[in-house]
Amino acid sequence: MREHPDLWRMLSEAGLEVLGFASAGELPSPTQVWSAFASSQPETVFSDPDDEQFTRYGDLRDAWLGAARKSGVIDANQEFLISVEGSGGGVPWSHVKLTDRLSVEQLGAYPGHPSFVAIDRTGTQMCGIDTEEHGFWIIVGPARRH
């Protein structure tokens, strides 16, 4: 936990219980999943023309939770792996557990601009949020490009 204290502090402040780093093993790297994420089509788009006044982070959180659970990213123990944009290259997957305090708006390089990708613990499925110019995208799909 001492290697990336700022990242782990951000995850904790966003309402995630940090369990450790996931060992690479058979998992796709965060870079590989970010590449698949960037080339995928969004499942849900939250558009907001008045971006400065966006107040529906609870709706965004609930939509992401629904998509992540439906796709199997969040397991029965409420655990998953996460990579947050801006956490630096070479940072392994953070193994986290969901709490009832999740604040997705804190999971990004800048507060209020969430950008993260999560995968299930087997590295099969991904589900993330990306901040775009006029809103937010929830992207769900395979964690690896074929």
C-alpha positions in Angstrom: 0.0 0.0 0.0 2.9 2.3 0.4 3.9 2.3 -3.2 0.9 4.4 -4.4 -0.5 6.3 -1.4 -2.2 9.0 -3.4 -4.1 6.5 -5.5 -5.2 4.5 -2.5 -6.2 7.6 -0.6 -8.4 8.6 -3.6 -10.0 5.2 -3.8 -10.7 5.3 0.0 -12.1 8.8 -0.2 -14.4 7.7 -3.1 -15.9 5.1 -0.8 -13.9 2.0 -1.9 -12.2 -0.4 0.6 -8.7 -1.0 -0.8 -7.7 -4.6 -0.4 -4.4 -4.5 -2.3 -3.0 -4.8 -5.7 -4.0 -7.7 -8.0 -1.2 -9.9 -9.1 -0.8 -9.8 -12.9 -1.2 -13.6 -13.6 -3.6 -14.1 -16.4 -5.2 -10.7 -16.2 -5.0 -8.2 -19.0 -2.9 -5.2 -18.1 -4.7 -1.9 -17.3 -3.2 -0.5 -20.5 -4.8 -3.3 -22.6 -8.1 -2.7 -21.0 -7.9 1.0 -21.4 -7.3 0.4 -25.1 -10.4 -1.8 -25.3 -12.3 0.8 -23.3 -11.3 3.6 -25.7 -12.4 1.7 -28.8 -15.8 0.6 -27.4 -19.2 2.2 -27.8 -20.9 3.6 -24.7 -23.8 1.6 -23.3 -25.3 4.6 -21.5 -24.7 8.3 -22.1 -25.5 10.9 -19.5 -25.6 14.2 -21.3 -25.7 17.5 -19.6 -25.5 20.7 -21.6 -24.9 22.7 -18.4 -21.8 20.7 -17.4 -20.9 23.2 -14.6 -24.2 22.5 -12.8 -24.2 18.7 -13.1 -25.9 17.4 -10.0 -26.8 13.9 -11.0 -23.8 12.0 -9.8 -26.1 9.7 -7.7 -27.8 8.7 -11.0 -24.5 8.2 -12.7 -23.3 6.0 -9.7 -26.5 4.0 -9.7 -26.3 3.4 -13.5 -22.7 2.3 -13.3 -23.4 0.0 -10.4 -26.3 -1.6 -12.3 -24.2 -2.1 -15.4 -21.2 -3.4 -13.4 -23.4 -5.9 -11.5 -25.3 -7.0 -14.6 -22.0 -7.6 -16.5 -20.4 -9.5 -13.6 -17.7 -7.0 -12.9 -18.7 -6.7 -9.3 -18.7 -10.2 -7.7 -20.9 -11.6 -4.9 -18.4 -10.3 -2.3 -18.8 -6.8 -3.8 -15.2 -6.9 -5.1 -13.6 -5.9 -8.3 -10.4 -4.5 -9.8 -10.0 -0.8 -10.8 -7.7 1.5 -12.8 -8.2 5.2 -12.5 -7.2 7.6 -15.3 -4.2 9.7 -14.2 -2.9 7.2 -11.7 0.3 6.7 -13.7 1.7 4.2 -16.1 2.7 0.8 -14.8 0.3 0.9 -11.8 -1.2 -2.6 -11.4 -4.9 -3.2 -10.8 -6.2 -2.1 -7.4 -8.3 -4.8 -5.8 -11.2 -3.0 -4.1 -14.5 -3.7 -2.3 -17.6 -1.7 -2.7 -19.0 0.2 0.2 -22.3 2.1 0.5 -20.3 5.4 0.3 -19.3 5.1 -3.4 -18.7 8.5 -5.0 -17.9 7.9 -8.7 -17.3 11.6 -9.3 -14.0 11.3 -7.2 -12.6 8.5 -9.4 -10.6 10.4 -12.0 -7.7 12.7 -12.6 -9.9 15.7 -11.6 -12.8 15.8 -9.1 -16.1 15.9 -10.8 -14.7 14.3 -14.0 -14.8 10.5 -13.4 -12.7 8.4 -15.7 -12.0 4.8 -14.6 -12.3 1.3 -15.8 -13.1 -1.7 -13.6 -12.8 -5.4 -14.4 -14.0 -8.6 -12.8 -11.4 -10.5 -10.8 -10.9 -13.0 -13.7 -10.2 -10.2 -16.2 -13.1 -11.1 -18.5 -15.5 -8.1 -18.4 -15.0 -4.4 -18.0 -17.3 -1.6 -17.0 -16.2 2.0 -16.7 -17.1 5.7 -16.8 -15.5 8.3 -19.0 -16.1 12.0 -18.9 -16.7 13.5 -22.3 -17.2 17.1 -23.4 -20.9 17.2 -22.7 -21.5 14.4 -20.3 -20.5 11.0 -19.2 -20.3 7.6 -20.9 -20.7 4.2 -19.2 -18.9 1.6 -21.3 -19.4 -2.2 -20.8 -17.8 -5.0 -22.7 -15.1 -7.6 -22.9 -11.9 -6.7 -21.1 -9.9 -7.9 -24.0 -10.1 -6.9 -27.7 -10.4 -9.9 -30.0 
